C-alpha cells in the first residue's frame, strides 16, 4: 500500500512539474468545482491531491477558491431553474419544508452546517438556490465555512496519503474523522436535514 501511495504522489508531482503550471492549477480547480456540482466525487481526495501537488498554502487556496466557485455555480443553476423546480416539487412537503428551513436559517447556523465535513452540503447548495436566500449571505457563509473544510481535508487527507504506514498517525486521523462525523450527525439531526 505504501508503494502504491508513493507512486500516486510521484505521479501527481510529476504531472504538476511536467505540465504548464496554469494547466495544472486549472485541473486542480476543475475537479474540486466539479465535485461541488456532482456530489458523488470525493472532495477529500481532490483536496489532498491539491495539497500534495501544490503544497499546503497554494493547494489550500486552489481548493478553497474552487469549492466556492463550484458551490456558487450549483447555487446559480438552481436559482435559474427555481420557478420550474418549485412547480415540480409543489406537492413534495418534505422538500419544500427543507427549502423553507434553509431560506430562514441564520448566518451562523448556515455556516455551521456548511463547515461540518459530513453534512449534506450539496443539498444545502440546491436548497439555497431554490430558496429566497440572498446570494451575499450564502457567499459569506461559503467563504468562511469552506476555509475550514478545505483546511480539515487537506490536513487529514494529505497525512493519510503520505503517512499510510504510520499506525499512530492513522489512528489519530481516523479518530478525528469519527469525532467530526458524529458532530456532523448531531448538527444534521438538530436542523432536521
C-alpha positions as CSV (number, residue, x, y, z in Angstrom):
1,X,0.0,0.0,0.0
2,X,2.9,2.4,0.8
3,X,4.5,1.7,-2.6
4,X,1.2,2.4,-4.3
5,X,0.6,5.7,-2.4
6,X,4.2,6.7,-3.2
7,X,3.5,6.1,-6.9
8,X,0.3,8.2,-6.8
9,X,2.2,11.0,-5.0
10,X,5.0,10.8,-7.5
11,X,2.6,10.8,-10.5
12,X,0.8,13.9,-9.2
13,X,4.0,15.8,-8.5
14,X,5.4,14.8,-12.0
15,X,2.1,16.0,-13.6
16,X,2.5,19.4,-12.0
17,X,6.2,19.8,-12.7
18,X,6.0,18.4,-16.3
19,X,3.0,20.5,-17.4
20,X,2.2,24.2,-17.7
21,X,1.5,25.4,-14.1
22,X,-1.7,27.1,-15.3
23,X,-3.0,23.8,-16.8
24,X,-2.1,22.0,-13.5
25,X,-3.9,24.7,-11.5
26,X,-6.9,24.5,-13.8
27,X,-7.1,20.8,-13.5
28,X,-6.9,21.0,-9.7
29,X,-9.6,23.7,-9.6
30,X,-11.8,21.9,-12.2
31,X,-12.1,18.7,-10.3
32,X,-12.9,20.5,-7.0
33,X,-15.5,22.7,-8.7
34,X,-17.0,19.7,-10.4
35,X,-17.3,17.9,-7.0
36,X,-19.5,20.8,-5.8
37,X,-21.9,20.0,-8.7
38,X,-21.6,16.2,-8.7
39,X,-21.5,15.1,-5.0
40,X,-20.5,11.5,-5.7
41,X,-16.9,12.7,-6.4
42,X,-14.6,12.5,-3.3
43,X,-13.8,16.1,-2.2
44,X,-11.4,14.9,0.5
45,X,-9.3,13.1,-2.1
46,X,-9.2,16.0,-4.5
47,X,-8.2,18.4,-1.7
48,X,-5.5,16.1,-0.5
49,X,-4.2,15.7,-4.0
50,X,-4.0,19.5,-4.5
51,X,-2.2,19.8,-1.2
52,X,0.3,17.2,-2.2
53,X,0.8,18.6,-5.7
54,X,1.0,22.3,-4.9
55,X,2.0,22.4,-1.3
56,X,0.0,23.4,1.8
57,X,-0.6,27.1,1.0
58,X,-1.1,27.1,-2.7
59,X,-3.1,23.8,-2.6
60,X,-5.3,25.3,0.1
61,X,-6.1,28.4,-1.9
62,X,-6.7,26.4,-5.1
63,X,-9.1,24.1,-3.3
64,X,-10.8,26.8,-1.3
65,X,-11.4,29.1,-4.3
66,X,-12.5,26.1,-6.5
67,X,-15.1,24.8,-4.0
68,X,-16.5,28.3,-3.6
69,X,-16.8,28.6,-7.4
70,X,-18.4,25.1,-7.6
71,X,-20.9,25.8,-4.9
72,X,-21.8,29.1,-6.4
73,X,-22.3,27.5,-9.8
74,X,-24.6,25.0,-8.2
75,X,-26.5,27.8,-6.4
76,X,-26.9,29.9,-9.6
77,X,-28.0,26.8,-11.7
78,X,-30.7,26.2,-9.1
79,X,-31.6,29.8,-8.9
80,X,-32.0,30.0,-12.7
81,X,-34.3,26.9,-12.6
82,X,-36.1,27.9,-9.4
83,X,-39.5,28.6,-10.9
84,X,-39.6,25.4,-12.9
85,X,-38.2,23.3,-9.9
86,X,-40.6,24.8,-7.4
87,X,-43.6,23.9,-9.7
88,X,-42.4,20.3,-9.9
89,X,-41.9,19.9,-6.2
90,X,-45.0,21.8,-5.2
91,X,-46.6,18.6,-3.7
92,X,-43.4,17.4,-2.0
93,X,-43.9,18.6,1.6
94,X,-40.5,17.4,2.9
95,X,-38.6,19.1,0.1
96,X,-40.5,22.4,0.4
97,X,-40.1,22.2,4.2
98,X,-36.3,21.7,3.8
99,X,-36.1,24.7,1.3
100,X,-38.1,26.9,3.7
101,X,-35.7,25.9,6.6
102,X,-32.7,26.9,4.5
103,X,-34.5,30.1,3.5
104,X,-35.0,31.2,7.1
105,X,-31.7,29.9,8.5
106,X,-29.4,32.3,10.3
107,X,-26.0,33.1,9.0
108,X,-24.3,31.3,12.0
109,X,-26.3,28.2,11.5
110,X,-25.7,28.1,7.8
111,X,-22.0,28.5,8.5
112,X,-22.1,25.6,11.0
113,X,-23.9,23.3,8.6
114,X,-21.6,24.1,5.7
115,X,-18.5,23.8,7.9
116,X,-19.2,20.3,9.1
117,X,-17.3,17.8,6.9
118,X,-20.2,15.2,6.7
119,X,-23.3,17.3,6.4
120,X,-25.1,17.3,3.0
121,X,-23.5,20.5,1.6
122,X,-24.7,19.6,-1.9
123,X,-28.3,19.6,-0.7
124,X,-27.8,22.9,1.1
125,X,-26.4,24.4,-2.2
126,X,-29.5,23.3,-4.1
127,X,-32.0,24.3,-1.3
128,X,-30.3,27.8,-1.0
129,X,-30.5,28.2,-4.8
130,X,-34.2,27.3,-4.8
131,X,-35.0,29.4,-1.7
132,X,-35.2,33.2,-1.5
133,X,-31.9,33.4,0.3
134,X,-29.7,36.3,-0.8
135,X,-26.5,35.2,-2.6
136,X,-24.5,37.6,-0.4
137,X,-25.5,35.7,2.8
138,X,-24.8,32.4,1.1
139,X,-21.4,33.5,-0.3
140,X,-20.1,34.8,3.0
141,X,-21.2,31.5,4.7
142,X,-19.4,29.6,1.9
143,X,-16.2,31.7,2.2
144,X,-15.8,31.1,5.9
145,X,-17.1,27.5,6.1
146,X,-15.2,26.2,3.1
147,X,-12.0,27.5,4.5
148,X,-12.5,25.2,7.5
149,X,-13.5,22.2,5.3
150,X,-10.5,22.7,2.9
151,X,-8.1,23.0,5.8
152,X,-9.5,19.9,7.5
153,X,-9.4,17.7,4.4
154,X,-6.0,19.0,3.3
155,X,-4.6,18.2,6.7
156,X,-6.3,14.8,7.2
157,X,-6.2,13.7,3.5
158,X,-2.5,14.5,2.8
159,X,-1.4,13.0,6.1
160,X,-3.3,9.8,5.3
161,X,-1.9,9.5,1.8
162,X,1.7,10.4,2.7
163,X,1.9,8.5,6.0
164,X,-0.2,5.4,5.2
165,X,2.1,3.1,7.2
166,X,2.3,5.3,10.4
167,X,-0.2,3.5,12.6
168,X,-0.3,6.1,15.3
169,X,-1.0,8.9,12.9
170,X,-3.7,6.8,11.1
171,X,-5.4,6.2,14.5
172,X,-5.3,10.0,15.2
173,X,-6.7,10.9,11.8
174,X,-9.4,8.2,11.9
175,X,-10.3,9.4,15.5
176,X,-10.6,12.9,14.2
177,X,-12.8,11.8,11.3
178,X,-15.1,9.8,13.6
179,X,-15.5,12.7,16.1
180,X,-16.3,15.1,13.2
181,X,-18.6,12.5,11.7
182,X,-20.5,12.3,15.0
183,X,-20.6,16.1,15.3
184,X,-22.0,16.3,11.7
185,X,-24.7,13.8,12.5
186,X,-25.7,15.8,15.6
187,X,-25.8,19.1,13.6
188,X,-27.8,17.3,10.8
189,X,-30.3,16.0,13.4
190,X,-30.5,19.4,15.2
191,X,-31.6,21.1,11.9
192,X,-33.6,18.1,10.8
193,X,-31.8,17.8,7.5
